[in-house]
Amino acid sequence: MNAAVAVAVALAVAPACTFSQYRPRPGPFISQVQALSGPQWVVEGRSYPASPLGSGLAQAVAAVPEARAYAEESQNDAVLAAITVPLGTMLLAGGLSTFLISSALDDDPLSGGKGALTLSLMAAGLSASAAGVFFAVSSEARQMDAVNLYNDTMWLRTQGAP
């Protein structure tokens, strides 16, 4: 009986685990869809990959130069975030490791040169991580600015505005 219930539950839940094959109507507006290969930007029937580093968006919004500029800035910020967050994590781990080794060897681990090194590594790690989070948030915001600017411009063009 329990096996039958488990199979019934699995069959009921399985469709929720699949990806949608939704495709927006071809038109001048950009939208993001989830395909089997991953997220994609779709505009005028063409698909462009939507990666975590922002690739594809600049090509998708190329018809509006201002939107393309935002998309390129978004991609630059995403790359900076991908570099600074791991760097900050490594520096923070280095500072913590230095502190733990020093505390095992000395009664006062923050004295002298070891203390300055420990605190410097930890401060640099926190600063780099904070900068990385800023770049990641900025990348998302600029990505949405690019999409909104593109769609607004296309909407104006469909209304006959210059």
C-alpha positions as CSV (number, residue, x, y, z in Angstrom):
1,M,0.0,0.0,0.0
2,N,2.8,2.4,0.9
3,A,4.5,1.8,-2.4
4,A,1.3,2.6,-4.3
5,V,1.0,5.9,-2.4
6,A,4.6,6.8,-3.1
7,V,4.2,6.1,-6.8
8,A,1.0,8.2,-6.9
9,V,2.7,11.1,-5.1
10,A,5.7,10.9,-7.4
11,L,3.5,10.9,-10.5
12,A,1.6,13.9,-9.2
13,V,4.7,15.9,-8.4
14,A,6.8,15.0,-11.5
15,P,5.2,17.5,-13.9
16,A,6.1,20.3,-11.5
17,C,9.8,19.4,-11.9
18,T,9.9,19.9,-15.7
19,F,10.9,23.0,-17.5
20,S,8.3,25.1,-19.3
21,Q,8.5,25.2,-23.1
22,Y,6.6,28.5,-23.1
23,R,7.6,30.7,-26.1
24,P,6.3,34.3,-26.2
25,R,4.7,35.5,-29.4
26,P,7.2,36.9,-31.8
27,G,7.2,40.6,-31.5
28,P,9.4,43.6,-30.8
29,F,9.5,43.1,-27.0
30,I,12.1,41.1,-25.1
31,S,11.3,38.5,-22.6
32,Q,13.1,35.9,-20.6
33,V,12.1,32.2,-20.8
34,Q,13.3,29.1,-19.2
35,A,14.2,26.5,-21.8
36,L,15.7,23.0,-21.4
37,S,19.1,24.4,-22.1
38,G,18.7,27.2,-19.5
39,P,17.3,30.7,-19.4
40,Q,17.1,32.6,-22.6
41,W,16.3,36.1,-23.8
42,V,13.7,36.0,-26.6
43,V,13.0,38.9,-29.0
44,E,11.4,38.8,-32.4
45,G,11.5,35.0,-32.4
46,R,15.2,34.8,-31.8
47,S,16.7,33.3,-28.7
48,Y,19.9,34.5,-26.9
49,P,21.5,32.7,-24.0
50,A,21.0,34.4,-20.6
51,S,24.0,33.4,-18.5
52,P,24.8,34.5,-15.0
53,L,27.6,36.6,-16.4
54,G,25.1,38.6,-18.6
55,S,26.0,37.3,-22.0
56,G,23.3,37.4,-24.7
57,L,21.5,40.4,-23.5
58,A,23.6,42.9,-25.3
59,Q,22.9,41.1,-28.6
60,A,19.2,40.8,-27.8
61,V,18.8,44.6,-27.2
62,A,21.2,45.7,-29.9
63,A,18.5,47.6,-31.8
64,V,18.4,50.2,-29.0
65,P,21.9,51.6,-28.4
66,E,21.1,52.9,-24.9
67,A,19.8,49.5,-23.8
68,R,22.8,47.8,-25.3
69,A,25.1,50.1,-23.2
70,Y,23.2,49.1,-20.0
71,A,23.5,45.4,-21.0
72,E,27.2,45.8,-21.5
73,E,27.6,47.6,-18.1
74,S,25.6,44.7,-16.5
75,Q,27.9,42.2,-18.0
76,N,31.0,44.0,-16.8
77,D,29.5,44.2,-13.3
78,A,28.7,40.5,-13.3
79,V,32.3,39.6,-14.3
80,L,33.6,41.9,-11.5
81,A,31.3,40.2,-9.0
82,A,32.4,36.8,-10.1
83,I,36.0,37.8,-9.4
84,T,35.7,39.9,-6.2
85,V,33.4,37.6,-4.2
86,P,35.7,34.5,-4.4
87,L,38.7,36.7,-3.9
88,G,37.2,38.3,-0.8
89,T,36.3,34.8,0.5
90,M,39.9,33.6,0.0
91,L,41.4,36.6,1.7
92,L,38.9,36.3,4.6
93,A,39.8,32.6,4.9
94,G,43.5,33.5,4.8
95,G,43.1,36.0,7.6
96,L,41.1,33.5,9.7
97,S,43.7,30.8,9.1
98,T,46.5,33.2,10.1
99,F,44.6,34.0,13.3
100,L,44.0,30.4,14.2
101,I,47.6,29.4,13.6
102,S,48.8,32.4,15.6
103,S,46.5,31.7,18.4
104,A,47.7,28.1,18.6
105,L,51.3,29.2,18.8
106,D,51.0,32.4,20.9
107,D,49.0,33.7,23.9
108,D,48.4,37.0,22.1
109,P,47.7,36.2,18.4
110,L,47.1,39.8,17.3
111,S,50.3,41.2,18.6
112,G,53.2,42.3,16.3
113,G,53.4,41.6,12.6
114,K,51.1,38.5,12.7
115,G,48.3,40.6,14.1
116,A,48.7,43.2,11.4
117,L,48.7,40.6,8.7
118,T,45.7,38.8,10.2
119,L,43.6,42.0,10.4
120,S,44.7,43.2,7.0
121,L,43.7,40.0,5.3
122,M,40.4,40.0,7.1
123,A,39.7,43.6,6.3
124,A,40.6,43.1,2.6
125,G,38.5,40.0,2.4
126,L,35.4,41.8,3.9
127,S,36.0,44.8,1.6
128,A,36.4,42.6,-1.6
129,S,33.3,40.6,-0.6
130,A,31.2,43.7,0.0
131,A,32.4,45.1,-3.4
132,G,31.4,41.9,-5.1
133,V,27.9,41.9,-3.6
134,F,27.6,45.6,-4.8
135,F,28.7,44.6,-8.3
136,A,26.2,41.6,-8.3
137,V,23.3,43.8,-7.3
138,S,24.4,46.5,-9.8
139,S,24.5,43.9,-12.5
140,E,21.0,42.8,-11.9
141,A,19.7,46.4,-11.8
142,R,21.4,47.3,-15.0
143,Q,20.1,44.2,-16.7
144,M,16.6,45.2,-15.8
145,D,17.3,48.8,-16.9
146,A,18.4,47.4,-20.3
147,V,15.2,45.3,-20.7
148,N,12.9,48.0,-19.6
149,L,14.6,50.6,-21.8
150,Y,14.4,48.3,-24.8
151,N,10.8,47.4,-24.2
152,D,9.8,51.0,-23.6
153,T,11.5,52.1,-26.8
154,M,10.0,49.3,-28.8
155,W,6.5,50.2,-27.4
156,L,7.0,53.8,-28.5
157,R,8.1,52.7,-31.9
158,T,4.9,50.6,-32.3
159,Q,2.8,53.6,-31.3
160,G,4.3,55.7,-34.1
161,A,6.5,57.8,-31.8
162,P,9.9,58.9,-33.3
